[in-house]
Amino acid sequence: MQRFSFATIITAKNSLPIATHLPFLVTTVDEQIFLTSHFAKANHHWQDIENNDVLVIFSEPHAYISPANYEKELNVPTWNYISVHAYGKGRLIKETDRVFELLEKTIDNCERSYKLQWEKLPDDYKFRLCRCSSPANNTRIINFLLKYSNFNFMLLVNFILIILQLQYLNGSIYLSLINTKT
């Protein structure tokens, strides 16, 4: 869980599953495992976490296994994967100092070099950070990801470029789910 810490947290509201993908910090205290993460305030899923049953799914690495890898011809393809399902009760961290502590631990875990810049930001700004991205920011993000020979980074760059092209062509992207309830 610590190595592949980007996971999906799932709850249910009115019998419908709700999922959010988040980076998690995994800590152990007195043989108990604690998973902590930060929801953007704009993501209303956080409102359904408190005192509810939650499932957090960690899933990596994985790979398709061709039947050509087996000695006998009578085989089918398979998918090998590692997955951990963690069940527990949700609890919100509401105290401002503990929220800052969580954000700083996340920074330490993901990008220590950002800590100095983070510390210079005004406290009120830290709580209203926005993920809106300008074309210049998108270019910088893509260039940053391209510096590393990481397969997942390359896939992410491809998806960012596709999304940017679609936004340019269509003005925006909408995801439609078909409601099968009557």
JOVENBEL-V928783 format. One record per pair of residues at least 12 apart in sequence whose C-alpha atoms are under 7 Angstrom apart, sorted by the first residue. I is the first residue (numbers start at 1). GAP is how many residues later the second one is. If there is no record, write none. Layout:
I,GAP
I,GAP
This chain:
1,25
1,57
2,24
4,54
4,56
5,18
5,19
5,20
5,53
6,16
6,17
6,18
6,52
7,14
7,15
7,16
7,17
7,49
7,50
7,51
7,52
8,12
8,13
8,14
8,48
8,49
8,50
9,12
9,45
9,46
9,47
9,48
10,44
10,45
10,46
11,42
11,43
11,44
22,15
23,14
24,12
24,13
25,12
25,81
49,41
49,42
50,40
50,41
50,42
51,38
51,39
51,40
52,37
52,38
53,35
53,36
53,37
54,33
54,34
54,35
54,36
55,30
55,31
55,32
55,33
56,29
56,30
56,31
57,26
57,27
57,28
57,29
58,25
58,26
58,27
59,23
59,24
59,25
60,21
60,22
60,23
61,20
61,21
62,18
62,19
62,20
63,16
63,17
63,18
64,14
64,15
64,16
65,12
65,13
65,14
65,15
66,12
142,15
145,12
